Amino acid sequence: MIVILGALLGAVIGGTTAKRRKGNFADMAQYAVVYAIAFALLGFFVTIAIEKSLA
């Protein structure tokens, strides 16, 4: 669940970052994908840390 929320949040942040920097559609899509991957990876590690601490 944390991974999915991280990916969605990253996509929104990436898209708005590119739009604020006056990027075209391709720039916004690329930023959204890169931020989504980064935030999902961060969420994945957080999920692993939580699971390890509970077990």
N, C-alpha and C positions, 0 to 999 in steps of 0.2 A: 504494500500500500504506500509506503514511504517512497519507494522508487517511482511509482506512477505519479504521485503528487510532485515529486522533484522534477520529473520530466515535463509535466505540464507547466509548472512554475518557471522552469528554465526556458521553455519555448516562449512563454509570454514575455519574460524579461529580455530574452534575446531579440524578439521581434520589435519590442518597443525601443530597445537600444539602437537597433539599426534604423528605425524610423526617425528617432531623435537626431541621428547623424545624417539624415537626409539620404538614406540609401534607397535604391529601387527595390522591386519585388524580389529579385534574385538575392540581393544583399540581406533583406529581411528573412527570407527563407533559410539562407545559410546560417545566419546568426541564431535563428530559432532552433535549428537542428543541432548546432554545436553546443549551445547553452543547454538544450534538453539532454543531450548525451552527458555533459559534464555534471549537471544536477542529478541525473538518474544514477550516475556512478557514485556520486557523493551519498545519495540516498541508499544505495546498495551497501556501502561500507557502514553507514549508520545502522542499517538493519542488521548486518552481521554483528556489529558491536553490541547491539541490544540483545540479540539472541544468545550471544556468548555470555553476557552478564547474567541472563536469566537462567541459564542451564547449569 
